[in-house]
Amino acid sequence: MRRAKPKADLGTEQARRVIYMYNKFLEGNSYSSSEMYDEIIRVFKVNLSLRTVQRDLRTLHEMIPNMEQVNVGRQVYWRLIKEDLAPKYLENIDASDIINLHYLKGYLSQFKQSMIGKDTEKLIKKADAIAPGKVFLPNVTNPNYENGLINYKNYSAIFEDIVTATIEQKWLNVSYNILFDSEIHHHFVMFKGFFNYNNSICFVGYIPRRHKYAIIPMENIIKTVPALPYNEYVPDFDMRSFFENRFGINDGELVVLTIKFSPEYQRVWGNRTWHPNQITKTNEDGSVEITFNIQFNKELLIWLMRFGAAVKVLSPQIVIDALKQEYQAALNQY
């Protein structure tokens, strides 16, 4: 039985400082290292060096790649790019602040009975001052059951190991599986953070042996072991460009995909944006053709199959052939 790791006060205090800095940047403020140092000393009333605060700023930059440095004379200032200053409580809904605040209150209500219940109540009251009323139905806050639920109760130790290594920027030797593959991989990994995808906790890490970043679902991680410092340059991670040409988290061959939604389904799916650079064409019969670049992998096939007969792949042939094989394999089971 694995013993619980002792609480790391240094890591906890650094996390508090980094979160505070991020909130200040979200307010639209710009800070030089010395100005942020003065702010941290004033608020936290601790004896820190300027170098420690500079390290915290670099840590925040690793976690939030869309921070930028601006030269003003001889002084360098840190700030968030303008696009990241707008509230984004929901990733997939383009909405006004009022709509977002109503969603935010609904999600926060889930934590009323938790250890942060009192703090949650304060946040809800602040949001209610701008967007009053209870109109968000609580059932909407339930998990997306169509993707299944994962029991993460036995993953606390792995989660803690990776989060600690991420904050302290240390290498780990990780044993894991990738999606749709039973082979066990062993790699040195420098993790950058995690996000939620289809109800799964996914970690982002740089793998020097492959000279690229990979995304590993936590339930696919078998073992983590501290590794000695690895002499390898770790490039910045850009989440936006990583997902620009893919559905899902796996790599694949880049193809030009053209699909057609039949007329009766174009109002449901044909008028949506599936890719930021898609080209949309409406035919005389009411069908809609959509073309965009995408990485061809198993997840793309699953995405296409969810539409059934509502969508037809027009090109490329490699995707058409793969879909035929998937459909035939499914029919063979019956």
RODOTI-778642 format. One record per residue (C-alpha): residue in three letters; x, y, z. Coordinates in nm, 2 decimals, m for minus. Layout:
BEGIN
<r 'ALA', <X, Y, Z>>,
...
END
This chain:
BEGIN
<r 'MET', <0.00, 0.00, 0.00>>,
<r 'ARG', <0.14, 0.33, m0.10>>,
<r 'ARG', <0.18, 0.59, 0.18>>,
<r 'ALA', <0.05, 0.94, 0.14>>,
<r 'LYS', <0.32, 1.19, 0.04>>,
<r 'PRO', <0.40, 1.46, 0.30>>,
<r 'LYS', <0.25, 1.80, 0.22>>,
<r 'ALA', <0.49, 2.02, 0.03>>,
<r 'ASP', <0.46, 2.36, 0.18>>,
<r 'LEU', <0.69, 2.52, m0.08>>,
<r 'GLY', <0.48, 2.38, m0.37>>,
<r 'THR', <0.16, 2.50, m0.20>>,
<r 'GLU', <0.29, 2.85, m0.14>>,
<r 'GLN', <0.42, 2.88, m0.49>>,
<r 'ALA', <0.08, 2.76, m0.63>>,
<r 'ARG', <m0.09, 3.03, m0.42>>,
<r 'ARG', <0.14, 3.30, m0.56>>,
<r 'VAL', <0.10, 3.18, m0.92>>,
<r 'ILE', <m0.28, 3.17, m0.90>>,
<r 'TYR', <m0.28, 3.52, m0.75>>,
<r 'MET', <m0.06, 3.65, m1.03>>,
<r 'TYR', <m0.29, 3.50, m1.29>>,
<r 'ASN', <m0.59, 3.66, m1.14>>,
<r 'LYS', <m0.41, 4.00, m1.15>>,
<r 'PHE', <m0.33, 3.95, m1.52>>,
<r 'LEU', <m0.69, 3.85, m1.59>>,
<r 'GLU', <m0.79, 4.20, m1.47>>,
<r 'GLY', <m0.60, 4.34, m1.77>>,
<r 'ASN', <m0.30, 4.46, m1.57>>,
<r 'SER', <0.06, 4.46, m1.69>>,
<r 'TYR', <0.35, 4.41, m1.45>>,
<r 'SER', <0.73, 4.42, m1.47>>,
<r 'SER', <0.91, 4.16, m1.26>>,
<r 'SER', <0.99, 4.42, m0.99>>,
<r 'GLU', <0.63, 4.55, m0.98>>,
<r 'MET', <0.50, 4.20, m0.94>>,
<r 'TYR', <0.76, 4.14, m0.67>>,
<r 'ASP', <0.63, 4.45, m0.48>>,
<r 'GLU', <0.27, 4.32, m0.52>>,
<r 'ILE', <0.35, 3.97, m0.39>>,
<r 'ILE', <0.54, 4.11, m0.09>>,
<r 'ARG', <0.26, 4.35, m0.01>>,
<r 'VAL', <m0.02, 4.08, m0.03>>,
<r 'PHE', <0.15, 3.77, 0.11>>,
<r 'LYS', <0.38, 3.95, 0.36>>,
<r 'VAL', <0.66, 3.71, 0.31>>,
<r 'ASN', <1.04, 3.75, 0.27>>,
<r 'LEU', <1.11, 3.64, m0.09>>,
<r 'SER', <1.38, 3.73, m0.34>>,
<r 'LEU', <1.31, 3.89, m0.68>>,
<r 'ARG', <1.45, 3.58, m0.84>>,
<r 'THR', <1.18, 3.37, m0.68>>,
<r 'VAL', <0.91, 3.59, m0.82>>,
<r 'GLN', <1.07, 3.58, m1.16>>,
<r 'ARG', <1.07, 3.20, m1.14>>,
<r 'ASP', <0.70, 3.21, m1.05>>,
<r 'LEU', <0.63, 3.43, m1.36>>,
<r 'ARG', <0.82, 3.18, m1.57>>,
<r 'THR', <0.61, 2.90, m1.42>>,
<r 'LEU', <0.29, 3.08, m1.50>>,
<r 'HIS', <0.41, 3.14, m1.85>>,
<r 'GLU', <0.47, 2.76, m1.89>>,
<r 'MET', <0.11, 2.69, m1.77>>,
<r 'ILE', <m0.05, 2.98, m1.97>>,
<r 'PRO', <0.14, 3.00, m2.30>>,
<r 'ASN', <m0.07, 3.30, m2.42>>,
<r 'MET', <0.11, 3.53, m2.18>>,
<r 'GLU', <0.35, 3.77, m2.35>>,
<r 'GLN', <0.64, 4.00, m2.27>>,
<r 'VAL', <0.63, 4.36, m2.40>>,
<r 'ASN', <0.93, 4.59, m2.40>>,
<r 'VAL', <0.86, 4.95, m2.28>>,
<r 'GLY', <1.19, 5.14, m2.30>>,
<r 'ARG', <1.44, 4.93, m2.11>>,
<r 'GLN', <1.17, 4.77, m1.90>>,
<r 'VAL', <1.00, 4.43, m1.98>>,
<r 'TYR', <0.63, 4.39, m1.88>>,
<r 'TRP', <0.43, 4.07, m1.86>>,
<r 'ARG', <0.06, 4.06, m1.97>>,
<r 'LEU', <m0.21, 3.83, m2.12>>,
<r 'ILE', <m0.28, 3.88, m2.48>>,
<r 'LYS', <m0.61, 4.06, m2.54>>,
<r 'GLU', <m0.80, 3.75, m2.66>>,
<r 'ASP', <m0.75, 3.58, m2.32>>,
<r 'LEU', <m0.89, 3.87, m2.12>>,
<r 'ALA', <m1.25, 3.80, m2.22>>,
<r 'PRO', <m1.43, 3.56, m1.98>>,
<r 'LYS', <m1.43, 3.21, m2.12>>,
<r 'TYR', <m1.62, 3.00, m1.86>>,
<r 'LEU', <m1.74, 2.77, m2.14>>,
<r 'GLU', <m1.51, 2.65, m2.41>>,
<r 'ASN', <m1.77, 2.55, m2.67>>,
<r 'ILE', <m2.03, 2.83, m2.64>>,
<r 'ASP', <m1.97, 3.17, m2.79>>,
<r 'ALA', <m2.19, 3.39, m2.57>>,
<r 'SER', <m2.22, 3.72, m2.39>>,
<r 'ASP', <m2.09, 3.78, m2.04>>,
<r 'ILE', <m2.44, 3.76, m1.89>>,
<r 'ILE', <m2.50, 3.42, m2.05>>,
<r 'ASN', <m2.16, 3.30, m1.93>>,
<r 'LEU', <m2.23, 3.42, m1.57>>,
<r 'HIS', <m2.55, 3.23, m1.55>>,
<r 'TYR', <m2.36, 2.92, m1.66>>,
<r 'LEU', <m2.09, 2.99, m1.41>>,
<r 'LYS', <m2.34, 3.01, m1.12>>,
<r 'GLY', <m2.49, 2.68, m1.23>>,
<r 'TYR', <m2.15, 2.50, m1.22>>,
<r 'LEU', <m2.04, 2.67, m0.90>>,
<r 'SER', <m2.36, 2.54, m0.73>>,
<r 'GLN', <m2.21, 2.19, m0.75>>,
<r 'PHE', <m1.95, 2.28, m0.49>>,
<r 'LYS', <m2.18, 2.42, m0.22>>,
<r 'GLN', <m2.15, 2.10, 0.00>>,
<r 'SER', <m1.77, 2.07, m0.06>>,
<r 'MET', <m1.47, 2.19, 0.14>>,
<r 'ILE', <m1.48, 2.51, m0.06>>,
<r 'GLY', <m1.86, 2.56, m0.01>>,
<r 'LYS', <m1.82, 2.90, 0.17>>,
<r 'ASP', <m1.59, 3.04, m0.09>>,
<r 'THR', <m1.83, 2.91, m0.36>>,
<r 'GLU', <m2.12, 3.10, m0.20>>,
<r 'LYS', <m1.93, 3.42, m0.21>>,
<r 'LEU', <m1.85, 3.38, m0.58>>,
<r 'ILE', <m2.21, 3.30, m0.66>>,
<r 'LYS', <m2.33, 3.61, m0.48>>,
<r 'LYS', <m2.08, 3.82, m0.68>>,
<r 'ALA', <m2.20, 3.67, m1.01>>,
<r 'ASP', <m2.56, 3.72, m0.90>>,
<r 'ALA', <m2.51, 4.09, m0.86>>,
<r 'ILE', <m2.44, 4.12, m1.23>>,
<r 'ALA', <m2.66, 3.83, m1.36>>,
<r 'PRO', <m2.94, 3.79, m1.10>>,
<r 'GLY', <m3.19, 3.51, m1.09>>,
<r 'LYS', <m3.18, 3.13, m1.09>>,
<r 'VAL', <m3.25, 3.02, m1.45>>,
<r 'PHE', <m2.98, 2.76, m1.51>>,
<r 'LEU', <m3.13, 2.41, m1.47>>,
<r 'PRO', <m2.92, 2.19, m1.23>>,
<r 'ASN', <m2.95, 1.88, m1.44>>,
<r 'VAL', <m2.74, 2.05, m1.71>>,
<r 'THR', <m2.44, 2.04, m1.48>>,
<r 'ASN', <m2.45, 1.66, m1.48>>,
<r 'PRO', <m2.16, 1.49, m1.66>>,
<r 'ASN', <m2.19, 1.41, m2.02>>,
<r 'TYR', <m2.29, 1.04, m1.98>>,
<r 'GLU', <m2.26, 0.97, m2.35>>,
<r 'ASN', <m1.88, 0.97, m2.31>>,
<r 'GLY', <m1.90, 0.75, m1.99>>,
<r 'LEU', <m1.77, 0.83, m1.65>>,
<r 'ILE', <m1.42, 0.73, m1.51>>,
<r 'ASN', <m1.36, 0.65, m1.15>>,
<r 'TYR', <m1.05, 0.84, m1.06>>,
<r 'LYS', <m1.05, 0.75, m0.69>>,
<r 'ASN', <m0.75, 0.53, m0.72>>,
<r 'TYR', <m0.55, 0.78, m0.93>>,
<r 'SER', <m0.48, 1.04, m0.66>>,
<r 'ALA', <m0.11, 0.93, m0.62>>,
<r 'ILE', <m0.04, 0.95, m0.99>>,
<r 'PHE', <m0.22, 1.28, m1.02>>,
<r 'GLU', <m0.02, 1.43, m0.73>>,
<r 'ASP', <0.31, 1.30, m0.87>>,
<r 'ILE', <0.24, 1.46, m1.21>>,
<r 'VAL', <0.10, 1.79, m1.08>>,
<r 'THR', <0.41, 1.83, m0.84>>,
<r 'ALA', <0.65, 1.75, m1.13>>,
<r 'THR', <0.46, 2.00, m1.35>>,
<r 'ILE', <0.49, 2.29, m1.10>>,
<r 'GLU', <0.85, 2.21, m1.01>>,
<r 'GLN', <0.94, 2.14, m1.38>>,
<r 'LYS', <1.09, 1.80, m1.31>>,
<r 'TRP', <1.12, 1.50, m1.54>>,
<r 'LEU', <0.92, 1.18, m1.49>>,
<r 'ASN', <0.97, 0.84, m1.63>>,
<r 'VAL', <0.62, 0.74, m1.73>>,
<r 'SER', <0.47, 0.40, m1.83>>,
<r 'TYR', <0.14, 0.44, m2.03>>,
<r 'ASN', <m0.08, 0.33, m2.31>>,
<r 'ILE', <m0.21, 0.55, m2.59>>,
<r 'LEU', <m0.57, 0.54, m2.70>>,
<r 'PHE', <m0.69, 0.23, m2.89>>,
<r 'ASP', <m0.35, 0.06, m2.84>>,
<r 'SER', <m0.26, m0.20, m2.57>>,
<r 'GLU', <0.12, m0.16, m2.61>>,
<r 'ILE', <0.29, m0.01, m2.31>>,
<r 'HIS', <0.52, 0.28, m2.37>>,
<r 'HIS', <0.80, 0.40, m2.15>>,
<r 'HIS', <0.93, 0.76, m2.19>>,
<r 'PHE', <1.08, 1.05, m2.01>>,
<r 'VAL', <0.82, 1.32, m2.00>>,
<r 'MET', <0.81, 1.69, m1.90>>,
<r 'PHE', <0.45, 1.77, m1.82>>,
<r 'LYS', <0.29, 2.11, m1.88>>,
<r 'GLY', <m0.06, 2.07, m1.73>>,
<r 'PHE', <m0.39, 1.90, m1.78>>,
<r 'PHE', <m0.74, 1.96, m1.92>>,
<r 'ASN', <m1.07, 1.78, m1.95>>,
<r 'TYR', <m1.16, 1.60, m2.26>>,
<r 'ASN', <m1.47, 1.37, m2.30>>,
<r 'ASN', <m1.49, 1.34, m1.92>>,
<r 'SER', <m1.13, 1.23, m1.91>>,
<r 'ILE', <m0.84, 1.41, m1.74>>,
<r 'CYS', <m0.57, 1.45, m2.00>>,
<r 'PHE', <m0.21, 1.55, m1.93>>,
<r 'VAL', <0.01, 1.74, m2.18>>,
<r 'GLY', <0.38, 1.64, m2.18>>,
<r 'TYR', <0.69, 1.68, m2.39>>,
<r 'ILE', <0.86, 1.35, m2.49>>,
<r 'PRO', <1.22, 1.41, m2.60>>,
<r 'ARG', <1.26, 1.07, m2.77>>,
<r 'ARG', <0.98, 1.17, m3.01>>,
<r 'HIS', <1.08, 1.54, m3.02>>,
<r 'LYS', <0.72, 1.64, m2.97>>,
<r 'TYR', <0.43, 1.69, m2.73>>,
<r 'ALA', <0.18, 1.42, m2.66>>,
<r 'ILE', <m0.15, 1.41, m2.46>>,
<r 'ILE', <m0.19, 1.11, m2.22>>,
<r 'PRO', <m0.52, 1.04, m2.05>>,
<r 'MET', <m0.47, 0.98, m1.68>>,
<r 'GLU', <m0.64, 0.64, m1.68>>,
<r 'ASN', <m0.39, 0.53, m1.94>>,
<r 'ILE', <m0.09, 0.60, m1.71>>,
<r 'ILE', <0.03, 0.29, m1.54>>,
<r 'LYS', <0.33, 0.42, m1.34>>,
<r 'THR', <0.53, 0.74, m1.28>>,
<r 'VAL', <0.89, 0.74, m1.14>>,
<r 'PRO', <1.10, 1.05, m1.07>>,
<r 'ALA', <1.38, 1.09, m1.33>>,
<r 'LEU', <1.72, 1.26, m1.32>>,
<r 'PRO', <1.74, 1.60, m1.49>>,
<r 'TYR', <1.73, 1.54, m1.86>>,
<r 'ASN', <1.95, 1.75, m2.08>>,
<r 'GLU', <1.68, 1.83, m2.35>>,
<r 'TYR', <1.54, 2.15, m2.48>>,
<r 'VAL', <1.16, 2.17, m2.41>>,
<r 'PRO', <0.98, 2.40, m2.66>>,
<r 'ASP', <0.68, 2.60, m2.56>>,
<r 'PHE', <0.35, 2.43, m2.59>>,
<r 'ASP', <0.07, 2.60, m2.78>>,
<r 'MET', <m0.26, 2.43, m2.72>>,
<r 'ARG', <m0.44, 2.62, m3.00>>,
<r 'SER', <m0.20, 2.51, m3.27>>,
<r 'PHE', <m0.18, 2.15, m3.13>>,
<r 'PHE', <m0.56, 2.11, m3.18>>,
<r 'GLU', <m0.59, 2.32, m3.49>>,
<r 'ASN', <m0.60, 2.02, m3.73>>,
<r 'ARG', <m0.73, 1.73, m3.53>>,
<r 'PHE', <m1.04, 1.58, m3.37>>,
<r 'GLY', <m0.93, 1.42, m3.05>>,
<r 'ILE', <m0.58, 1.39, m2.90>>,
<r 'ASN', <m0.40, 1.14, m3.12>>,
<r 'ASP', <m0.16, 1.22, m3.41>>,
<r 'GLY', <m0.23, 1.12, m3.77>>,
<r 'GLU', <m0.16, 1.20, m4.13>>,
<r 'LEU', <m0.28, 1.54, m4.24>>,
<r 'VAL', <m0.56, 1.52, m4.51>>,
<r 'VAL', <m0.80, 1.75, m4.68>>,
<r 'LEU', <m1.14, 1.63, m4.57>>,
<r 'THR', <m1.47, 1.71, m4.76>>,
<r 'ILE', <m1.80, 1.59, m4.61>>,
<r 'LYS', <m2.16, 1.65, m4.72>>,
<r 'PHE', <m2.46, 1.68, m4.48>>,
<r 'SER', <m2.78, 1.58, m4.65>>,
<r 'PRO', <m3.06, 1.85, m4.68>>,
<r 'GLU', <m3.27, 1.73, m4.39>>,
<r 'TYR', <m2.97, 1.75, m4.15>>,
<r 'GLN', <m2.81, 2.07, m4.26>>,
<r 'ARG', <m3.01, 2.28, m4.01>>,
<r 'VAL', <m2.88, 2.06, m3.73>>,
<r 'TRP', <m2.52, 2.01, m3.83>>,
<r 'GLY', <m2.46, 2.18, m4.16>>,
<r 'ASN', <m2.46, 2.54, m4.02>>,
<r 'ARG', <m2.21, 2.47, m3.74>>,
<r 'THR', <m1.84, 2.56, m3.74>>,
<r 'TRP', <m1.64, 2.23, m3.72>>,
<r 'HIS', <m1.31, 2.39, m3.80>>,
<r 'PRO', <m1.19, 2.75, m3.78>>,
<r 'ASN', <m1.07, 2.74, m4.14>>,
<r 'GLN', <m1.34, 2.54, m4.30>>,
<r 'ILE', <m1.49, 2.62, m4.64>>,
<r 'THR', <m1.87, 2.58, m4.65>>,
<r 'LYS', <m2.07, 2.54, m4.97>>,
<r 'THR', <m2.45, 2.51, m4.99>>,
<r 'ASN', <m2.58, 2.31, m5.29>>,
<r 'GLU', <m2.90, 2.37, m5.48>>,
<r 'ASP', <m3.07, 2.06, m5.32>>,
<r 'GLY', <m3.00, 2.21, m4.97>>,
<r 'SER', <m2.71, 1.98, m4.88>>,
<r 'VAL', <m2.40, 2.14, m4.73>>,
<r 'GLU', <m2.04, 2.05, m4.82>>,
<r 'ILE', <m1.77, 2.14, m4.57>>,
<r 'THR', <m1.39, 2.11, m4.64>>,
<r 'PHE', <m1.10, 2.15, m4.40>>,
<r 'ASN', <m0.76, 2.01, m4.31>>,
<r 'ILE', <m0.76, 1.74, m4.04>>,
<r 'GLN', <m0.53, 1.47, m3.90>>,
<r 'PHE', <m0.66, 1.13, m4.00>>,
<r 'ASN', <m0.68, 0.89, m3.70>>,
<r 'LYS', <m0.92, 0.66, m3.52>>,
<r 'GLU', <m1.09, 0.95, m3.34>>,
<r 'LEU', <m1.17, 1.12, m3.67>>,
<r 'LEU', <m1.34, 0.79, m3.79>>,
<r 'ILE', <m1.55, 0.78, m3.46>>,
<r 'TRP', <m1.65, 1.14, m3.51>>,
<r 'LEU', <m1.77, 1.07, m3.87>>,
<r 'MET', <m1.95, 0.75, m3.77>>,
<r 'ARG', <m2.16, 0.93, m3.51>>,
<r 'PHE', <m2.35, 1.11, m3.79>>,
<r 'GLY', <m2.45, 0.78, m3.96>>,
<r 'ALA', <m2.63, 0.83, m4.29>>,
<r 'ALA', <m2.66, 1.21, m4.23>>,
<r 'VAL', <m2.31, 1.27, m4.36>>,
<r 'LYS', <m2.12, 1.14, m4.66>>,
<r 'VAL', <m1.74, 1.16, m4.70>>,
<r 'LEU', <m1.66, 1.29, m5.05>>,
<r 'SER', <m1.28, 1.28, m5.01>>,
<r 'PRO', <m1.01, 1.17, m4.95>>,
<r 'GLN', <m1.03, 0.80, m5.05>>,
<r 'ILE', <m0.81, 0.69, m4.76>>,
<r 'VAL', <m1.09, 0.81, m4.52>>,
<r 'ILE', <m1.36, 0.66, m4.73>>,
<r 'ASP', <m1.19, 0.32, m4.73>>,
<r 'ALA', <m1.13, 0.33, m4.36>>,
<r 'LEU', <m1.49, 0.41, m4.29>>,
<r 'LYS', <m1.61, 0.12, m4.51>>,
<r 'GLN', <m1.38, m0.12, m4.30>>,
<r 'GLU', <m1.52, 0.02, m3.97>>,
<r 'TYR', <m1.88, m0.02, m4.08>>,
<r 'GLN', <m1.82, m0.37, m4.22>>,
<r 'ALA', <m1.64, m0.47, m3.90>>,
<r 'ALA', <m1.94, m0.35, m3.70>>,
<r 'LEU', <m2.19, m0.54, m3.93>>,
<r 'ASN', <m1.98, m0.86, m3.89>>,
<r 'GLN', <m2.05, m0.86, m3.52>>,
<r 'TYR', <m2.42, m0.90, m3.59>>,
END
